[in-house]
Amino acid sequence: MAETTALPFAGALKASRRPCRTRDLRVCVIGGGGTGAALAYDLSLRGFSVTLLERGELTSGTTGRHHGQLHCGARYSLADREIARECMEESLVLRSIAGDAIEYNGGLFVELDGEDSGLEAEFVDACRAAGIPALPISAREALAMERALSPRILGAVAVPDGSFDAFRLPLSFFAAARALGARIRAWNEVVALETSGRRVTAALVVDRSSDPKREYRVEADYFVGACGAWAGGLGALAGLDVPITSAPGTMVAVRARLCDRVVSHLHRAGDGDIVVPQRGLSIIGSTQSLAASPEALLPPSGDIPYLISLASRMIPSFAEAPVHAAWCAARPLAGRPPRLGAADGGRSISRDFAALDHAERDGLAGFCTVIGGKATVLRAMAQKAADLVCRSLGVEAACASADYALPSWREYYG
Ligand SMILES: Cc1cc2nc3c(=O)[nH]c(=O)nc-3n(C[C@H](O)[C@H](O)[C@H](O)COP(=O)(O)OP(=O)(O)OC[C@H]3O[C@@H](n4cnc5c(N)ncnc54)[C@H](O)[C@@H]3O)c2cc1C
């Protein structure tokens, strides 16, 4: 467990009210997914005056459609030790500040017959090198823990993965940000960015929550784009070319809780290798392809039987459970593939995140973009972006978002 002061949220409220130089500085966060939520909270805690604009309902982008795995980092340990280490650290932080949204149930990586034999030792070493406790167990022990597993598995490795609710986690951050004074505006789309002397000075917004819809301007000292796979569209409003790749993936949920832990295929990487239990459902994911746009994605029909067949190699009864839903979401990968339609579906692009300082990159001040990463590291993404805001505005205000337990997600709509 991460060390925290375990103060109730009132502690955060008190801390944010200390007199500080950020008080009169206005920051506009564009995008109301998990990253924008954590950023609105972090900036409010540092004392900024924050407005968050989301064009649809909160979490209506990729955040509201992901798999819900709280990654301990084991999945990334063979490919990128630093991403794995960060997932481990952030999963512990989230566990301590947002327990309400998390089912900290553990995970098993299972070895399927014949395939990838010999990978277990390398995997366990890679996990441990990243600070992830990984315990090899026999097939018998694994089957005693998860009775629906295939009796053909050769062995397993137990790791501290978990599940979390894709909506509730960000809602806790939104509730916290709002309690600290942030203005959270859903159904408010940024349709233009105004500049003056190579600085972004205002956003033109269409408010679709009012009837008739109205247009207004938001002036701010700094703007942060947290638009995930839509980051390219926002950047284009300021004439910028933001390096983002939209990499859709399909997931299929069946109406049965077939396992209590997250069950993953122990191999290097590939499709349909993770089953996440979410309340009464089991969800298999995912595939990965490339799309020119993250808009209006639907699962290709072939993905559904394909994913079910992959899930049933780990959990045979997956194939018999009634299908509850199938859907698609776009990963916001920070970078570009060698070419659209590349055979690896963009898997060569790092899963790391970046805060792009447009003053430094493009000579346009007052604006940065935070992209990439994954929902598990939303708080760390927000911290990096908020540090950049502070540097850009010439103020010092330390990050405190790991220090206080967040209010319940229920408080957002309550
Ligand atoms: C198939 C799949 C499975 C995944 N599974 C997991 C998992 O199990 N665990 C995990 O940790 N991560 C997972 N991820 C990754 C995770 O979902 C994303 O990294 C994360 O949700 C991105 O959040 P975000 O806030 O950066 O982007 P989004 O959630 O996409 O938020 C961006 C928001 O910006 C808004 N926006 C865009 N343009 C404008 C505008 N002009 N004005 C106002 N608002 C605008 C959009 O409407 C959107 O709501 C998965 C991703 C995929 C695709």
The ligand as an ORCA input file, in Angstrom:
! r2SCAN-3c Opt
* xyz 0 1
  C     -10.459     -1.379    -25.876
  C      -9.833     -0.605    -24.747
  C      -9.668     -1.193    -23.497
  C      -9.043     -0.486    -22.474
  N      -8.932     -1.068    -21.255
  C      -8.320     -0.420    -20.252
  C      -8.227     -1.020    -18.977
  O      -8.737     -2.117    -18.751
  N      -7.557     -0.352    -18.009
  C      -6.989      0.871    -18.240
  O      -6.369      1.389    -17.316
  N      -7.100      1.495    -19.430
  C      -7.753      0.879    -20.447
  N      -7.879      1.486    -21.663
  C      -7.296      2.815    -21.871
  C      -8.215      3.937    -21.341
  O      -9.548      3.669    -21.660
  C      -7.837      5.292    -21.925
  O      -6.454      5.482    -21.874
  C      -8.519      6.433    -21.147
  O      -9.876      6.156    -20.956
  C      -8.360      7.749    -21.891
  O      -8.994      8.737    -21.119
  P      -8.944     10.252    -21.576
  O      -9.642     11.043    -20.551
  O      -7.514     10.626    -21.875
  O      -9.719     10.277    -22.975
  P     -11.387     10.214    -23.232
  O     -11.984      9.402    -22.185
  O     -11.530      9.820    -24.619
  O     -11.771     11.711    -22.956
  C     -11.599     12.723    -23.931
  C     -12.855     13.563    -23.924
  O     -12.630     14.748    -24.698
  C     -13.899     15.135    -25.225
  N     -13.692     16.090    -26.309
  C     -13.132     15.855    -27.520
  N     -13.116     16.984    -28.245
  C     -13.685     17.964    -27.484
  C     -13.960     19.348    -27.685
  N     -13.647     19.981    -28.818
  N     -14.553     20.048    -26.675
  C     -14.876     19.450    -25.500
  N     -14.647     18.132    -25.266
  C     -14.044     17.399    -26.243
  C     -14.494     13.798    -25.681
  O     -15.901     13.888    -25.815
  C     -14.056     12.871    -24.561
  O     -15.054     12.672    -23.577
  C      -8.542      0.833    -22.700
  C      -8.752      1.436    -23.942
  C      -9.396      0.730    -24.951
  C      -9.620      1.386    -26.259
*
